[in-house]
Amino acid sequence: MSKGSNPGRGVQERVESDAYLERRQLRSGSAGWLLLAGLGVSYVISGDYSGWNFGLAEGGFGGLAIASVVVAGMYLAMVLGMAELSSALPAAGGGYTFARRALGPWGGFATGTAILIEYAIAPAAIATFIGAYVESLGLFGITDGWWVYLAAYVLFIGIHLIGVGEALKVMFAVTTVALIGLIVFGLAALGQFDPANLTNITPTDAAGASELLPFGYLGVWSAIPFAIWFFLAVEGVPLAAEETANPERNVPRGIIAAILVLLGTCALTLVLVTGAGGAEEMSDSGNPLVEALGTGTAATVVNYIGLAGLVASFFSIIYAYSRQLFALSRAGYLPKVLSVTNRRKTPTLALLVPGAIGFVLSLTGQGALLLNMAVFGAALSYVLMMISHIVLRVREPEMPRPYRTPGGVATTGFALVVGVLAVVATFLVDSTAALWCLVVFLGFMAYFGLWSRHRLVANSPDEEFAALAAAERDLG
């Protein structure tokens, strides 16, 4: 191998052999836009079944509702920006690829690390919610515990190891069932809906406190991380770019279709769960949709299907973290052995290593805390990705973009501002959790600064995108 040109301050690249890249190939052409849309919904659908409701304890119904409207606007704006970036830079690195082109190696690795923190921790949070749903079913005396989390990780990582085409089809089927479950819940909850339940939390003495905002104005801000749970991880759709047919067209269509579905499920869940079960009662529930319905056939059906919804997100985010880790490893930012693929073209260690870390985190049983940690990584990555969109629009206005974001930098600028507020909000909710995530993030950056920045792979797809851009700027 030989060293390539210096792509950034103190960064060195090497050209690896063809054999290196042959051992790190994904299966191409495995998905069209419909499967990608299903993947996007699958990432998020568990957020409708559990997790968001903890925001009622931070802002009440009014605070969480306002936060959800603001966050929904942020995600819509962000998805439109990412649709443009994914059409111009279709590679398995997703947000890391975009930031690498716009912000250089340091910015690219920072973005990829934030995404990796999000995707490694989110399944751990979902595993605790799966445990709560399993226990509520009461089958054969099954109770929530470590072995439930272990079984989930082993089963679904195993399916991913078989191959991406099979995994995406399983995800699509489970997600369809989960969406049907939300419809069943909505129809059943309408009969129990009582507007008084929305505001049954006693107002505090906080500034601006009222029946609608029992925790005052600051409660709206504190509810933002939980509102994010309605949409968290939809930005992972571009990670499937290298395994998609015609990614320049299908990735933007898939991610936009996904966010439109999620906007509807967010509104349905927030209003009907709280109105049927009560804001105070739902604020600490591990399975709010079931408890909102109480007993009866509908509650039992939703309980089973709710488990499918949690499984859908758990299953799909495993896919997301493996592809993000694969891309960072293949380019040399993280140990290169993590990107080696098996004969089915799936990255074995990129599936297993974060899975082991997530399982250990799930043993805490602290779903709300893990949720906040995942949101910290997500919000930080949103900030960096939106900066990347703005930088590329300004610096490379002629870059081919099969899809262009409506509103341009004004759209992504709005998402950037809300993203910054979301990062701060994670410290308001649980400063310890956010600080631990910050420490982990800084640890990754130290690893890059001291070691891997001298060992990047010049002929990896993401680095080639950046090299091409640098060459074009030099010619210009």
C-alpha positions in Angstrom: 0.0 0.0 0.0 1.1 3.6 -0.5 0.4 6.8 1.1 -2.0 9.2 -0.6 -2.3 13.0 -0.4 -2.9 14.7 2.9 -6.7 15.4 3.0 -6.8 17.6 6.1 -4.7 19.0 9.0 -2.4 16.3 10.2 -4.3 13.6 8.4 -2.7 10.9 6.3 -4.3 8.4 3.9 -3.1 5.2 2.4 -4.3 3.4 -0.7 -5.3 -0.2 0.2 -5.2 -3.2 -2.1 -8.2 -4.4 -4.1 -8.3 -7.4 -1.8 -8.9 -5.1 1.2 -12.1 -3.6 -0.4 -13.2 -7.0 -1.7 -13.4 -8.3 1.9 -15.5 -5.2 2.7 -18.4 -5.3 0.2 -22.1 -5.1 0.9 -24.7 -6.7 -1.3 -25.9 -4.1 -3.8 -29.4 -3.7 -5.3 -31.2 -5.3 -2.4 -33.9 -2.6 -1.8 -36.2 -0.2 -3.7 -37.8 3.0 -2.3 -40.7 1.1 -0.7 -38.4 -1.1 1.3 -36.4 2.0 2.3 -39.6 3.8 3.4 -40.5 0.7 5.5 -36.9 0.8 6.9 -37.4 4.4 7.9 -40.7 3.7 9.7 -39.2 0.6 11.2 -36.4 2.6 12.8 -38.9 4.7 14.6 -42.1 2.8 15.1 -41.2 1.7 18.7 -41.2 5.3 19.7 -44.9 5.3 19.3 -45.3 2.3 21.6 -43.1 3.4 24.4 -40.6 6.1 25.5 -42.2 9.3 24.3 -44.6 9.2 27.3 -41.8 10.0 29.8 -42.0 13.5 28.3 -45.4 14.0 30.0 -43.5 14.0 33.3 -41.3 16.8 32.0 -43.8 19.1 30.2 -47.3 17.7 30.7 -49.5 17.2 27.7 -49.2 20.8 26.5 -45.5 21.0 26.9 -44.9 17.6 25.1 -47.4 18.6 22.4 -45.6 21.9 21.7 -42.2 20.2 21.8 -43.6 17.5 19.4 -44.8 20.2 16.9 -41.4 21.9 16.9 -39.5 18.6 16.7 -41.7 17.4 13.9 -40.9 20.5 11.9 -37.2 19.9 12.6 -37.3 16.4 11.3 -39.3 17.3 8.2 -36.7 20.0 7.4 -33.8 17.7 8.2 -35.2 14.9 6.1 -35.6 17.2 3.1 -31.9 18.3 3.6 -30.8 14.7 3.9 -32.7 13.7 0.8 -30.6 16.1 -1.2 -27.4 15.0 0.4 -28.1 11.3 -0.1 -29.0 11.9 -3.8 -25.6 13.6 -4.3 -23.5 11.3 -2.1 -25.0 7.8 -2.0 -22.7 5.8 0.3 -23.1 3.5 3.3 -21.7 6.2 5.6 -24.9 8.3 5.6 -24.4 11.4 7.7 -20.7 10.7 8.1 -20.3 10.7 4.3 -22.0 14.1 4.0 -20.0 15.7 6.8 -16.8 14.2 5.6 -17.3 16.0 2.2 -18.3 19.3 3.9 -16.3 19.4 7.1 -13.3 17.3 6.4 -12.0 14.2 8.3 -12.5 15.7 11.8 -16.1 16.8 11.1 -16.9 13.5 9.3 -15.6 11.4 12.2 -17.4 13.6 14.7 -20.7 13.1 12.9 -20.2 9.4 12.4 -19.3 9.0 16.1 -22.4 10.9 17.2 -24.6 8.7 15.0 -22.9 5.5 16.3 -23.5 6.6 19.9 -27.2 7.1 19.0 -27.6 3.7 17.3 -25.6 1.7 19.8 -27.6 3.0 22.8 -31.1 3.2 21.2 -31.5 -0.7 21.0 -30.6 -1.0 24.7 -33.4 1.4 25.6 -35.8 -0.5 23.3 -34.8 -3.8 24.9 -36.0 -2.5 28.3 -39.3 -1.6 26.7 -39.5 -5.0 25.1 -39.0 -6.5 28.6 -41.9 -4.4 29.9 -44.3 -5.5 27.1 -43.2 -9.2 27.5 -43.9 -9.1 31.3 -47.3 -7.5 30.8 -48.3 -10.4 28.5 -47.9 -12.8 31.5 -47.2 -15.8 29.2 -45.8 -18.9 31.0 -44.7 -16.7 33.9 -42.3 -14.7 31.7 -40.9 -11.7 33.5 -38.7 -8.8 32.5 -35.1 -9.6 32.9 -31.6 -9.8 31.4 -32.4 -13.0 29.5 -35.2 -11.3 27.6 -32.7 -8.6 26.5 -30.1 -11.3 25.6 -32.6 -13.3 23.6 -33.6 -10.2 21.6 -30.0 -9.4 20.7 -29.1 -12.9 19.8 -32.1 -13.6 17.6 -32.1 -10.4 15.6 -28.4 -10.1 15.2 -28.5 -13.6 13.9 -31.1 -12.7 11.3 -29.0 -9.8 10.1 -26.0 -12.1 9.7 -28.0 -14.2 7.2 -28.2 -11.3 4.7 -29.5 -7.8 4.1 -32.2 -8.7 1.6 -33.8 -11.2 4.0 -33.5 -8.7 6.9 -35.1 -5.8 5.1 -38.1 -8.0 4.1 -38.5 -9.2 7.7 -38.4 -5.6 8.9 -41.0 -4.5 6.4 -43.4 -7.3 7.4 -43.0 -6.6 11.1 -43.4 -2.8 10.6 -46.6 -3.4 8.6 -48.0 -5.3 11.6 -46.9 -2.5 14.0 -48.7 0.1 11.9 -51.9 -2.0 11.9 -51.5 -2.2 15.7 -51.6 1.6 15.9 -54.8 1.7 13.9 -56.4 -0.9 16.2 -55.3 1.1 19.2 -56.7 4.3 17.7 -60.1 2.8 17.1 -60.3 1.3 20.6 -59.0 4.5 22.3 -61.6 6.8 20.7 -64.3 5.2 22.9 -62.3 6.0 26.0 -61.1 9.4 25.1 -61.7 12.1 27.7 -60.3 15.7 27.2 -60.0 16.0 30.9 -57.3 13.3 30.9 -55.0 15.5 28.9 -54.5 18.0 31.7 -54.8 15.9 34.9 -51.3 16.7 36.1 -51.4 19.2 39.0 -49.6 22.4 38.0 -46.4 23.3 39.8 -45.2 26.7 40.8 -42.8 27.0 37.8 -42.9 30.1 35.6 -45.8 29.9 33.2 -47.4 26.9 34.9 -51.0 26.1 34.0 -53.2 23.1 33.5 -51.9 22.8 30.0 -48.3 23.5 30.9 -48.1 22.0 34.5 -44.3 22.4 34.5 -44.2 25.8 33.0 -42.3 27.1 30.0 -39.1 25.3 30.8 -41.1 22.0 30.7 -41.6 22.5 26.9 -37.8 22.5 26.5 -37.3 19.5 28.8 -39.9 17.5 26.8 -37.9 17.9 23.5 -35.7 14.8 24.0 -38.9 12.7 24.4 -40.6 14.3 21.4 -37.6 13.3 19.4 -38.3 9.6 20.3 -41.3 9.9 17.9 -38.8 10.3 15.0 -35.4 9.2 16.2 -33.3 7.2 13.7 -35.4 8.0 10.6 -32.2 9.7 9.4 -30.6 6.3 9.1 -32.3 5.5 5.7 -29.2 6.8 3.7 -27.1 4.1 5.4 -28.7 1.7 3.0 -27.5 3.6 0.0 -24.9 1.0 -1.1 -27.4 -1.8 -0.9 -30.1 0.0 -2.8 -31.0 -0.1 -6.5 -30.7 3.4 -8.0 -29.9 5.1 -4.7 -29.8 8.6 -6.1 -33.6 8.3 -6.7 -34.8 5.7 -4.2 -33.1 7.0 -1.0 -34.7 10.5 -1.2 -38.1 8.9 -2.0 -37.8 6.4 0.8 -36.9 8.8 3.5 -39.5 11.4 2.6 -42.2 8.8 2.5 -41.1 7.5 5.9 -41.3 10.9 7.6 -44.8 11.6 6.2 -46.1 8.3 7.8 -44.4 9.1 11.1 -45.9 12.6 11.3 -49.3 10.9 11.3 -48.5 8.2 13.8 -47.0 10.8 16.2 -50.2 12.9 16.3 -52.4 9.8 16.7 -50.3 8.3 19.5 -49.7 11.5 21.5 -53.4 12.6 21.6 -55.2 9.3 22.0 -52.9 7.6 24.5 -52.9 10.7 26.8 -56.6 11.3 26.3 -57.6 7.7 27.0 -55.2 6.9 29.8 -54.4 10.2 31.4 -51.3 12.3 31.3 -50.3 11.6 34.9 -50.9 7.8 34.6 -49.1 7.5 31.3 -46.0 9.6 32.4 -44.1 6.6 33.8 -45.6 3.7 31.9 -43.4 1.1 30.2 -46.2 0.1 27.9 -48.5 3.2 27.6 -50.8 2.0 24.8 -51.8 -1.1 26.7 -52.3 0.6 30.0 -54.3 3.4 28.3 -56.8 0.8 27.1 -56.9 -1.1 30.4 -58.2 -4.7 30.1 -60.1 -6.3 27.3 -59.5 -7.8 23.9 -58.2 -4.6 22.3 -55.6 -4.2 25.0 -54.4 -7.7 24.6 -54.2 -7.4 20.8 -52.3 -4.1 21.1 -50.0 -5.6 23.7 -48.9 -8.4 21.2 -48.7 -6.0 18.3 -46.9 -3.4 20.4 -44.2 -6.0 21.0 -43.9 -6.3 17.2 -43.5 -2.5 17.0 -40.6 -2.6 19.5 -39.0 -5.5 17.7 -39.2 -3.6 14.4 -37.2 -0.7 15.7 -34.8 -2.9 17.7 -34.2 -5.0 14.6 -33.7 -2.1 12.2 -31.5 0.0 14.4 -29.2 -3.0 14.6 -28.9 -2.7 10.9 -28.2 1.0 11.2 -25.4 0.8 13.7 -23.7 -2.0 11.8 -23.6 0.0 8.6 -22.4 3.2 10.3 -19.6 1.2 12.0 -18.8 -0.6 8.8 -18.3 2.7 6.9 -16.1 4.2 9.6 -14.0 1.1 9.8 -13.7 0.6 6.1 -12.3 4.1 5.8 -9.9 3.5 8.6 -11.4 5.8 11.3 -12.1 2.8 13.5 -10.2 -0.5 13.6 -10.4 -2.0 10.1 -11.2 -5.5 11.2 -14.7 -4.3 12.1 -15.7 -3.8 8.5 -14.8 -7.3 7.2 -17.9 -8.9 5.7 -18.9 -12.6 5.6 -19.9 -14.7 2.6 -23.4 -13.2 2.8 -21.9 -9.7 2.5 -22.8 -8.6 6.0 -20.3 -7.0 8.4 -20.1 -9.6 11.2 -18.1 -7.8 13.9 -19.9 -4.5 13.1 -23.1 -6.3 14.1 -21.7 -8.1 17.2 -19.5 -5.5 18.9 -22.1 -2.7 19.4 -24.7 -5.5 20.1 -22.5 -6.7 23.1 -22.2 -3.1 24.3 -25.9 -2.5 24.0 -26.7 -5.6 25.9 -24.6 -4.6 28.8 -26.2 -1.1 28.8 -29.7 -2.7 28.8 -28.9 -4.5 32.0 -29.3 -1.2 33.8 -33.0 -1.4 33.0 -33.2 2.4 32.8 -35.1 3.0 29.6 -35.6 6.7 30.2 -31.9 7.3 30.9 -30.8 5.3 27.9 -33.3 7.2 25.7 -31.8 10.5 26.8 -28.3 9.2 26.0 -29.4 8.1 22.5 -31.1 11.5 21.9 -27.8 13.3 22.8 -26.0 11.4 20.1 -28.8 11.9 17.6 -29.2 15.7 18.3 -25.4 16.3 18.0 -25.4 14.5 14.6 -28.3 16.5 13.4 -26.4 19.7 14.1 -23.4 18.5 12.2 -25.4 17.2 9.3 -27.4 20.4 8.8 -24.1 22.4 9.0 -22.9 20.1 6.3 -25.8 20.8 4.0 -25.4 24.5 4.4 -21.6 24.3 3.8 -22.0 22.3 0.6 -24.8 24.6 -0.7 -22.5 27.6 -0.2 -19.1 26.0 -1.2 -20.2 23.6 -3.9 -23.3 25.1 -5.6 -22.7 23.2 -8.8 -22.4 19.7 -7.2 -24.9 17.4 -9.0 -28.0 17.1 -6.9 -30.7 14.9 -8.4 -33.0 16.1 -5.6 -32.9 19.6 -4.1 -34.2 20.7 -0.7 -37.2 23.0 -0.9 -36.2 26.3 0.7 -32.5 25.4 0.6 -30.4 26.5 3.5 -33.4 28.2 5.2 -35.0 24.8 5.6 -31.9 23.1 7.0 -31.0 26.3 9.0 -34.3 25.8 11.0 -33.4 22.2 11.7 -30.0 23.3 12.8 -31.4 25.8 15.4 -33.8 23.2 16.8 -31.0 20.6 16.9 -28.9 22.9 19.0 -31.8 23.4 21.4 -32.2 19.6 21.6 -28.6 19.0 22.5 -29.0 21.5 25.4 -32.3 19.9 26.4 -30.6 16.5 27.1 -28.6 18.2 29.8 -31.8 19.7 31.3 -33.4 16.2 31.5 -30.4 14.2 32.8 -27.1 16.0 33.0 -25.3 12.9 34.2 -26.4 10.8 31.2 -25.6 13.6 28.7 -22.2 14.2 30.3 -21.3 10.5 30.1 -22.2 10.5 26.4 -20.0 13.6 25.9 -17.1 11.8 27.6 -17.5 8.9 25.3 -17.7 11.2 22.3 -14.5 13.0 23.3 -12.8 9.6 23.8 -13.6 8.6 20.2 -12.2 12.0 19.0 -9.0 11.4 21.1 -8.6 8.0 19.4 -8.9 9.7 16.0 -6.5 12.4 16.9 -3.8 10.1 18.4 -4.1 7.1 16.1 -6.5 6.6 13.3 -6.1 10.0 11.5 -2.7 8.7 10.3 -4.2 5.5 8.9 -7.2 6.5 6.7 -8.0 4.5 3.5 -7.8 6.8 0.5 -9.7 4.5 -1.8 -12.7 3.9 0.4 -15.9 5.3 -1.2 -16.3 8.1 1.4 -12.7 9.3 1.1 -12.9 9.2 -2.7 -15.9 11.4 -2.6 -13.9 13.9 -0.6 -10.8 13.6 -2.7 -12.8 14.2 -5.9 -14.3 17.4 -4.3 -10.8 18.6 -3.3 -9.5 18.0 -6.8 -12.4 19.9 -8.4 -11.8 22.8 -6.1 -8.1 22.9 -6.9 -8.9 22.9 -10.7 -11.5 25.6 -10.1 
